[in-house]
């Protein structure tokens, strides 16, 4: 896809300087809090900030940081919630540029946002209910809903506890993606005649200081005889879907079988994910295991999904599997052209390679779809040069003559 932008250029001597500075601040700082002394750290005099009309340039719509020219410092402009800004992505950082004019200079600034322990682990449900046969064998496993902690690092979810102990023990598996898979394992036979209901409490604890926790009630109804649990035909299913596929698209079908007869062999399918809004994007038919799209998928937002699926019979026994869905990219994003200075003047005696303006070009697609070719008007004394990643400099390519041409309209 192509896009044109009209750039108006008049004449003035300018130069470019490229520098970079980084800061680290915690989330939830008060408005007006100091981020850093940008003038000092870039070696600039405060009066240069005023004369150069120093300003922040960012492609983001939300301006969390502001520049105070009089003091030469960066300040917190709006409340920064690391979880809202970056979710589980680490490191979490804001990226922007400081732009000055006459001569033109720009500096890259990175502000890394560190996590504080401001979120307790939570369960999507307040309670889980199980129907388990008294004939369930020792070692039978029952998948529990995992907790979600929006914090990261040491403040993230660290452990689970199941109380009271007795018939069941807790088993926690560490997945390759860093999340924890939680199971309740039968370690002592059930006897419906002695106890037909069991209540347990699952507690999730984070690693912050002080520690924060969340709980979920587990209610177990003990049933008569169901000897076989459902079994998926595969532990891992894989599927591929093209981004922007319409709602209702069938992604995959999973299948489980149960060796029991009658009502104990009837299987119901469900999705157990509690993170990443999986249930807002995918749905599974509880009767036939058909997984379909109910939301929009965008390759630029997520290249793959892991859907955790559960098969349960009417006797309360379960099995689980995962469905890995890879998203195929489409060329559905136009290149975005961002001009850092929309009107510029330059002296007719400017030297060759004098910088007139800076242009940033981005394409959110990936691979070949994300590669951008930058072209501009021909037969003019200017060319585009790549100055750094995604940035181009418009520079003089030959001598200027105001008597011959006092201004240029340039299309990029």
C-alpha positions as CSV (number, residue, x, y, z in Angstrom):
1,X,0.0,0.0,0.0
2,X,1.3,3.5,-0.8
3,X,0.7,6.9,0.9
4,X,1.7,10.4,-0.1
5,X,2.4,13.4,2.1
6,X,3.0,16.9,0.8
7,X,6.0,18.6,2.4
8,X,6.4,22.4,2.2
9,X,10.0,23.5,2.3
10,X,11.4,27.0,2.4
11,X,15.1,27.9,3.3
12,X,17.2,28.2,6.5
13,X,20.5,26.7,7.7
14,X,19.9,23.7,10.0
15,X,21.8,20.8,11.3
16,X,20.9,17.5,13.1
17,X,22.3,16.0,16.3
18,X,21.3,12.6,17.4
19,X,21.6,11.7,21.1
20,X,19.9,9.4,23.5
21,X,19.1,9.4,27.2
22,X,17.2,6.9,29.4
23,X,15.4,7.2,32.7
24,X,13.8,4.7,35.1
25,X,10.8,5.6,37.2
26,X,8.2,3.6,39.2
27,X,4.5,3.6,38.1
28,X,1.9,5.6,39.9
29,X,4.1,8.7,40.5
30,X,2.1,11.8,41.3
31,X,1.5,14.4,38.5
32,X,4.4,16.9,38.4
33,X,7.0,14.4,39.8
34,X,10.5,14.8,38.4
35,X,11.5,12.3,35.7
36,X,15.0,13.7,35.0
37,X,17.0,16.8,34.2
38,X,17.0,16.5,30.4
39,X,18.9,19.7,29.8
40,X,21.8,18.6,32.1
41,X,21.8,15.0,30.8
42,X,21.9,16.1,27.1
43,X,24.5,18.9,27.8
44,X,22.1,21.7,26.7
45,X,21.7,25.1,28.2
46,X,18.2,26.0,29.4
47,X,18.1,29.1,27.2
48,X,18.7,26.8,24.2
49,X,15.5,24.9,25.0
50,X,13.6,28.2,24.8
51,X,15.3,29.5,21.6
52,X,15.0,26.2,19.9
53,X,11.3,25.8,20.8
54,X,12.0,22.5,22.4
55,X,9.1,20.1,22.4
56,X,8.3,16.5,22.8
57,X,7.5,14.5,19.7
58,X,5.7,11.2,20.2
59,X,3.5,9.0,18.0
60,X,1.4,7.9,21.0
61,X,-1.9,9.7,21.6
62,X,-1.4,9.7,25.4
63,X,1.2,12.1,26.7
64,X,2.4,10.8,30.0
65,X,5.6,13.0,30.1
66,X,5.9,16.8,29.7
67,X,8.9,19.1,29.1
68,X,9.3,22.1,31.4
69,X,11.5,24.5,29.3
70,X,12.1,27.0,32.1
71,X,13.6,24.3,34.4
72,X,15.0,22.1,31.7
73,X,13.4,19.0,33.2
74,X,10.9,16.2,32.3
75,X,7.9,15.8,34.6
76,X,5.1,13.3,35.0
77,X,2.1,14.8,33.1
78,X,-0.5,12.0,33.7
79,X,-0.8,9.0,36.0
80,X,1.1,6.1,34.7
81,X,-0.4,2.7,35.3
82,X,2.2,0.1,34.1
83,X,-0.4,-2.6,33.9
84,X,-2.7,-0.5,31.7
85,X,0.2,0.7,29.6
86,X,2.1,-2.6,29.0
87,X,0.0,-5.4,30.5
88,X,2.4,-8.3,31.0
89,X,5.1,-7.0,28.6
90,X,8.5,-6.4,30.2
91,X,10.4,-4.1,30.1
92,X,7.7,-1.5,29.9
93,X,8.9,1.8,28.5
94,X,7.8,5.1,26.9
95,X,9.7,6.2,23.8
96,X,9.7,9.8,22.5
97,X,12.0,12.4,20.9
98,X,13.0,15.9,22.0
99,X,12.9,18.2,19.0
100,X,14.7,21.6,18.8
101,X,14.8,24.1,15.9
102,X,17.3,26.6,14.4
103,X,19.4,24.5,14.1
104,X,17.2,21.4,14.1
105,X,18.3,18.7,16.6
106,X,16.5,15.7,17.9
107,X,17.2,13.4,20.8
108,X,15.7,10.0,21.6
109,X,14.4,9.6,25.2
110,X,13.4,6.3,26.8
111,X,11.5,6.2,30.2
112,X,11.3,2.7,31.6
113,X,8.4,2.2,34.0
114,X,9.0,-0.2,36.8
115,X,6.4,-2.2,38.6
116,X,5.1,-1.7,42.2
117,X,3.0,-4.3,44.0
118,X,-0.4,-2.6,43.6
119,X,-2.4,-5.6,42.4
120,X,-3.4,-8.7,44.4
121,X,-3.8,-12.0,42.6
122,X,-7.4,-12.5,41.6
123,X,-9.6,-15.4,40.4
124,X,-12.2,-14.9,37.7
125,X,-14.6,-17.0,39.6
126,X,-15.4,-16.8,43.3
127,X,-16.0,-20.6,43.4
128,X,-15.4,-23.7,41.4
129,X,-17.7,-26.7,41.7
130,X,-16.8,-30.3,41.0
131,X,-18.8,-33.5,40.9
132,X,-16.4,-36.4,41.7
133,X,-17.2,-40.0,41.9
134,X,-16.3,-41.9,45.1
135,X,-14.7,-44.5,42.8
136,X,-12.2,-41.9,41.5
137,X,-8.7,-43.5,41.6
138,X,-5.8,-42.1,43.7
139,X,-3.8,-39.7,41.5
140,X,-6.9,-38.5,39.6
141,X,-6.3,-34.9,38.5
142,X,-8.7,-32.0,38.4
143,X,-7.7,-28.7,36.7
144,X,-8.2,-25.6,38.7
145,X,-8.6,-22.1,37.5
146,X,-5.4,-20.2,37.8
147,X,-5.2,-16.8,39.4
148,X,-4.1,-13.6,37.5
149,X,-1.8,-11.0,38.9
150,X,-1.4,-7.9,36.8
151,X,2.0,-7.1,38.4
152,X,5.2,-8.5,37.0
153,X,8.6,-9.7,38.2
154,X,8.9,-10.2,42.0
155,X,5.4,-8.7,42.5
156,X,3.8,-11.4,40.2
157,X,2.0,-14.5,41.4
158,X,4.4,-16.8,43.2
159,X,2.6,-19.7,44.9
160,X,-0.7,-21.5,45.6
161,X,-2.0,-23.1,48.8
162,X,-4.9,-25.5,49.2
163,X,-6.6,-25.9,52.6
164,X,-7.6,-27.9,54.4
165,X,-5.4,-30.8,53.4
166,X,-6.8,-34.3,53.5
167,X,-8.3,-35.9,50.4
168,X,-6.6,-33.6,47.9
169,X,-3.1,-32.2,47.3
170,X,-2.1,-29.3,45.2
171,X,0.2,-29.7,42.2
172,X,1.5,-26.7,40.3
173,X,3.3,-27.0,36.9
174,X,5.4,-24.2,35.5
175,X,4.6,-23.7,31.8
176,X,7.1,-22.6,29.2
177,X,5.4,-19.2,28.9
178,X,6.1,-18.5,32.6
179,X,2.5,-19.1,33.8
180,X,1.5,-21.8,36.3
181,X,-0.9,-24.7,35.6
182,X,-2.7,-25.7,38.7
183,X,-4.2,-29.2,39.5
184,X,-6.0,-30.7,42.4
185,X,-4.8,-34.3,42.9
186,X,-6.8,-37.0,44.8
187,X,-4.5,-38.6,47.4
188,X,-7.0,-40.3,49.7
189,X,-10.1,-42.3,48.6
190,X,-13.5,-40.6,48.8
191,X,-16.4,-42.1,50.7
192,X,-19.8,-40.7,49.8
193,X,-21.5,-42.4,52.7
194,X,-19.1,-40.6,55.2
195,X,-18.9,-37.2,53.4
196,X,-20.9,-36.2,50.4
197,X,-19.6,-32.6,50.2
198,X,-16.1,-31.2,50.6
199,X,-15.2,-27.5,50.8
200,X,-11.7,-26.3,50.1
201,X,-10.0,-22.9,49.8
202,X,-7.4,-22.2,47.1
203,X,-5.2,-19.2,47.9
204,X,-2.9,-17.5,45.4
205,X,0.0,-15.4,46.9
206,X,2.3,-12.9,45.1
207,X,5.9,-12.2,45.9
208,X,5.6,-8.5,46.8
209,X,6.3,-6.9,50.1
210,X,3.9,-6.9,51.9
211,X,2.5,-10.0,50.2
212,X,-1.0,-9.8,48.7
213,X,-3.3,-12.7,48.0
214,X,-6.6,-13.8,46.5
215,X,-8.9,-16.8,47.3
216,X,-11.4,-19.0,45.5
217,X,-13.8,-21.5,47.1
218,X,-13.8,-25.1,45.8
219,X,-17.0,-27.1,46.4
220,X,-16.9,-30.8,45.8
221,X,-20.0,-33.0,45.5
222,X,-19.1,-36.7,45.9
223,X,-21.0,-39.0,43.5
224,X,-21.4,-42.7,43.0
225,X,-19.1,-44.6,40.5
226,X,-17.6,-43.1,37.4
227,X,-14.6,-45.1,36.6
228,X,-13.1,-43.4,33.5
229,X,-12.1,-39.8,32.8
230,X,-12.4,-38.3,29.3
231,X,-9.2,-38.4,27.2
232,X,-8.4,-36.0,24.4
233,X,-7.0,-37.6,21.2
234,X,-4.1,-35.1,21.4
235,X,-2.5,-33.2,24.2
236,X,-1.6,-30.3,21.9
237,X,-3.6,-29.3,18.8
238,X,-2.3,-26.7,16.3
239,X,-4.3,-24.5,13.9
240,X,-3.7,-21.5,11.6
241,X,-6.0,-18.6,10.9
242,X,-5.7,-15.5,8.8
243,X,-5.9,-12.2,10.6
244,X,-9.2,-10.3,10.0
245,X,-11.0,-13.6,9.5
246,X,-14.8,-13.1,10.0
247,X,-16.6,-14.1,13.2
248,X,-17.9,-17.6,13.0
249,X,-14.8,-18.9,11.2
250,X,-14.1,-22.5,12.4
251,X,-10.5,-22.6,13.8
252,X,-10.3,-26.3,14.8
253,X,-12.2,-29.2,16.3
254,X,-10.9,-31.1,19.3
255,X,-12.2,-34.5,20.4
256,X,-12.2,-36.4,23.6
257,X,-13.5,-39.9,24.4
258,X,-14.8,-41.6,27.6
259,X,-14.8,-45.3,28.1
260,X,-17.8,-45.2,30.4
261,X,-21.4,-45.8,29.3
262,X,-24.6,-43.8,29.6
263,X,-24.5,-40.4,31.2
264,X,-21.0,-40.9,32.6
265,X,-19.7,-40.9,29.0
266,X,-21.3,-37.7,27.9
267,X,-18.6,-35.0,27.5
268,X,-18.8,-31.3,27.7
269,X,-16.0,-29.0,26.3
270,X,-15.0,-25.6,27.7
271,X,-12.3,-23.0,27.6
272,X,-10.4,-22.5,30.9
273,X,-8.2,-19.4,30.0
274,X,-8.4,-16.5,32.4
275,X,-5.9,-14.3,30.7
276,X,-5.3,-12.5,27.4
277,X,-9.1,-12.2,26.7
278,X,-9.2,-15.6,25.0
279,X,-12.9,-16.0,25.8
280,X,-13.6,-12.8,24.0
281,X,-11.9,-14.0,20.8
282,X,-12.7,-17.7,20.7
283,X,-15.6,-20.0,21.6
284,X,-16.0,-23.7,21.8
285,X,-19.1,-25.7,21.2
286,X,-19.6,-27.6,24.4
287,X,-21.1,-30.6,22.6
288,X,-18.9,-31.2,19.6
289,X,-15.6,-29.4,20.5
290,X,-15.7,-27.0,17.5
291,X,-13.6,-23.9,18.2
292,X,-14.8,-20.7,16.4
293,X,-14.0,-17.0,16.2
294,X,-16.3,-14.7,18.1
295,X,-13.9,-11.7,18.1
296,X,-11.4,-9.9,15.9
297,X,-7.8,-11.1,15.5
298,X,-5.0,-8.8,14.5
299,X,-1.5,-10.1,13.7
300,X,0.0,-6.8,14.8
301,X,-1.5,-7.3,18.3
302,X,-0.9,-11.1,18.8
303,X,0.9,-13.5,16.5
304,X,-0.4,-16.6,18.3
305,X,-2.8,-17.7,20.9
306,X,-2.8,-20.6,23.4
307,X,-6.3,-21.8,24.2
308,X,-6.6,-24.1,27.3
309,X,-9.4,-26.6,26.8
310,X,-11.2,-28.8,29.3
311,X,-13.3,-32.0,28.7
312,X,-15.5,-33.1,31.5
313,X,-18.0,-35.9,31.9
314,X,-21.1,-35.9,34.0
315,X,-19.4,-37.8,36.7
316,X,-17.0,-34.9,37.3
317,X,-13.8,-36.4,35.8
318,X,-11.8,-34.2,33.4
319,X,-8.9,-34.0,31.0
320,X,-7.3,-31.0,29.4
321,X,-5.3,-30.1,26.3
322,X,-4.1,-26.9,24.6
323,X,-4.8,-25.5,21.2
324,X,-2.0,-23.3,19.6
325,X,-3.4,-20.9,17.0
326,X,-0.9,-19.2,14.8
327,X,-2.1,-16.0,13.1
328,X,-1.1,-15.3,9.5
329,X,-0.3,-11.7,8.6
330,X,-2.1,-9.7,5.9
331,X,-1.0,-6.5,4.3
332,X,-3.8,-4.5,6.0
333,X,-1.8,-1.5,7.3
334,X,-0.8,1.6,5.3
335,X,2.6,3.1,5.9
336,X,2.4,6.0,8.3
337,X,4.4,9.1,7.5
338,X,5.1,11.4,10.5
339,X,6.8,14.8,9.7
340,X,8.6,16.3,12.7
341,X,8.6,19.8,11.1
342,X,5.9,20.7,8.6
343,X,7.3,24.0,7.4
344,X,11.0,24.8,7.0
345,X,13.1,27.5,5.6
346,X,16.7,27.2,4.4
347,X,19.4,29.6,3.2
348,X,20.3,29.5,-0.5
349,X,24.0,29.3,0.5
350,X,23.4,26.2,2.6
351,X,26.1,23.5,2.3
352,X,25.5,20.1,0.7
353,X,23.8,17.6,3.1
354,X,22.2,20.3,5.2
355,X,19.3,18.8,7.1
356,X,15.9,20.4,6.3
357,X,13.6,18.2,8.2
358,X,13.2,14.7,9.8
359,X,10.6,12.2,8.7
360,X,9.5,9.0,10.6
361,X,7.8,6.2,8.5
362,X,6.2,3.2,10.1
363,X,4.2,0.2,8.8
364,X,2.6,-2.0,11.4
365,X,2.7,-5.1,9.2
366,X,5.5,-7.5,9.5
367,X,7.9,-9.3,7.1
368,X,7.6,-8.3,3.5
369,X,4.3,-6.5,4.2
370,X,6.1,-4.2,6.7
371,X,9.0,-3.2,4.4
372,X,8.6,0.4,3.2
373,X,10.2,2.0,0.2
374,X,10.4,5.8,0.5
375,X,10.3,7.8,-2.7
376,X,10.0,11.6,-3.3
377,X,9.7,14.2,-6.0
378,X,12.4,14.1,-8.7
379,X,14.5,16.9,-10.3
380,X,14.8,18.9,-7.0
381,X,17.9,19.7,-5.0
382,X,16.9,17.5,-2.1
383,X,17.2,13.8,-1.3
384,X,16.1,11.5,1.6
385,X,18.7,9.8,3.7
386,X,18.1,7.1,6.3
387,X,19.4,8.6,9.6
388,X,18.4,5.9,12.1
389,X,15.8,3.1,12.4
390,X,12.5,4.4,10.8
391,X,13.8,7.9,10.5
392,X,14.8,9.8,7.4
393,X,16.6,13.1,6.9
394,X,15.6,15.4,4.0
395,X,18.9,17.0,3.0
396,X,20.2,19.3,0.3
397,X,21.7,17.4,-2.7
398,X,22.9,20.4,-4.8
399,X,23.3,24.1,-4.7
400,X,20.2,26.3,-4.1
401,X,19.4,29.4,-6.0
402,X,16.6,31.6,-4.6
403,X,16.3,33.6,-7.8
404,X,15.6,30.4,-9.7
405,X,13.3,28.8,-7.1
406,X,12.3,30.4,-3.8
407,X,10.3,27.4,-2.5
408,X,9.7,23.7,-3.2
409,X,6.6,21.5,-2.7
410,X,7.9,18.0,-2.1
411,X,5.8,14.8,-2.2
412,X,7.1,11.8,-0.2
